[in-house]
């Protein structure tokens, strides 16, 4: 049986395409894992902190909208003890950037909450830093800043 000659350049490009597809598939899978953790985080906040212990890194910190800083334990205690009730979270303009075992997720959150004074709607810009610990994505840091009422076609500008 005679071997069919294949140009070396063609083999190279087949390898490049195969590698690119494999990496894109891996990044897509990683991004899906992180976004699932994002969803769990917002669900845990709405549930007064229930489940946050499984999501937060041991040294988690949160720079709040008011400028204070909370640890994971402080955030859980605050959520468990507050009269504030989260009615809904809607996220807009969410982006994810991957860097090895770390990821940064940014976006705008539109929240509807029930307070003692009534129902309030607010917008905030957030930044989450996720790190992979023993095969699980954990939230290492959260920062929130005020955002104007940003809904509509220019919300992500």
C-alpha positions in Angstrom: 0.0 0.0 0.0 1.3 3.4 -1.0 1.1 6.5 1.3 -0.7 9.5 -0.1 1.5 12.6 0.4 -0.3 15.3 2.4 1.3 18.8 2.3 2.8 19.7 5.6 1.1 23.1 5.6 -2.3 21.4 5.4 -1.5 19.2 8.4 -0.4 22.3 10.3 -3.7 24.1 9.6 -5.7 21.1 10.6 -3.9 21.0 13.9 -4.5 24.7 14.4 -8.2 24.4 13.7 -8.5 21.4 15.9 -6.7 23.1 18.8 -8.8 26.3 18.3 -12.1 24.4 18.4 -11.0 22.5 21.5 -10.0 25.7 23.3 -13.2 27.5 22.3 -15.2 24.5 23.5 -13.3 24.5 26.9 -13.8 28.3 27.3 -17.5 28.0 26.5 -17.8 25.3 29.1 -15.9 27.3 31.7 -18.0 30.4 31.0 -21.1 28.3 31.4 -19.8 27.1 34.8 -19.1 30.6 35.9 -22.5 32.0 34.8 -24.2 29.1 36.6 -22.3 30.2 39.8 -23.4 33.8 39.1 -27.0 32.7 39.0 -26.6 30.8 42.3 -25.0 33.8 43.9 -28.0 36.1 43.1 -30.4 33.3 44.2 -28.5 33.0 47.5 -28.7 36.8 48.0 -32.4 36.7 47.4 -32.7 33.8 49.8 -31.2 36.0 52.6 -27.7 34.4 52.2 -28.8 30.8 52.2 -26.2 28.8 50.2 -23.6 31.6 50.1 -21.2 29.5 52.2 -20.8 27.1 49.2 -20.1 30.0 46.7 -17.8 32.4 48.5 -14.0 31.9 48.7 -12.6 31.8 52.2 -11.1 35.3 51.9 -14.0 36.8 50.0 -14.5 40.5 50.4 -17.3 42.9 49.2 -16.8 46.6 48.5 -20.4 47.8 48.9 -22.4 50.6 47.3 -21.9 52.7 50.4 -18.1 52.3 50.5 -17.9 49.8 53.3 -16.2 46.5 53.0 -17.7 43.2 54.2 -16.2 39.7 54.6 -18.2 36.6 53.6 -19.4 36.1 57.2 -20.5 39.7 57.5 -22.4 39.5 54.2 -24.2 36.4 55.3 -25.1 37.9 58.7 -26.3 41.1 57.1 -28.6 39.2 54.6 -29.9 36.9 57.3 -30.8 39.8 59.7 -32.1 42.4 57.3 -35.8 43.2 56.8 -35.0 43.9 53.1 -36.7 41.4 50.8 -35.3 41.0 47.3 -38.2 40.7 44.9 -36.1 40.3 41.7 -32.7 40.7 40.1 -32.4 41.4 36.4 -28.9 41.5 35.0 -27.9 43.5 31.9 -24.8 44.0 29.9 -23.0 41.0 31.5 -19.5 40.2 30.3 -17.1 37.5 31.3 -13.3 37.5 30.9 -11.3 34.4 31.6 -7.7 34.2 32.7 -6.6 30.7 33.6 -8.1 29.8 37.0 -9.6 33.3 37.4 -12.5 35.1 35.8 -14.0 38.6 35.9 -17.7 39.1 35.4 -19.2 42.6 35.1 -22.6 43.9 34.4 -25.5 46.1 35.6 -28.0 44.8 38.1 -31.6 46.1 38.2 -33.1 45.1 41.5 -36.5 45.4 43.0 -36.6 45.2 46.8 -39.2 45.6 49.5 -38.0 47.9 52.3 -39.7 49.2 55.4 -40.5 52.4 53.4 -42.0 50.3 50.5 -40.8 48.9 47.2 -37.7 50.4 45.6 -36.0 49.8 42.3 -32.3 50.4 41.9 -29.5 49.9 39.5 -25.9 49.1 40.2 -22.8 48.2 38.3 -21.0 45.2 39.6 -17.7 43.4 39.2 -17.2 39.8 40.4 -13.8 38.1 40.6 -14.1 34.3 40.5 -11.3 31.9 41.2 -11.2 28.1 40.8 -10.5 26.3 44.1 -10.2 22.5 44.0 -12.2 22.3 40.8 -15.0 24.7 42.0 -15.5 28.3 41.0 -15.6 30.5 44.2 -16.5 34.2 44.4 -13.3 35.9 45.7 -14.5 39.5 45.4 -17.5 41.7 44.6 -17.6 45.4 44.0 -20.6 47.5 43.4 -21.0 51.1 42.3 -24.0 53.3 41.7 -25.5 53.3 38.2 -28.1 55.6 36.8 -31.4 54.2 35.8 -30.0 52.3 32.8 -32.5 50.5 30.8 -33.0 50.5 27.0 -30.8 50.7 24.0 -28.0 52.7 25.7 -27.9 50.7 28.9 -24.5 49.2 28.2 -22.7 52.3 27.1 
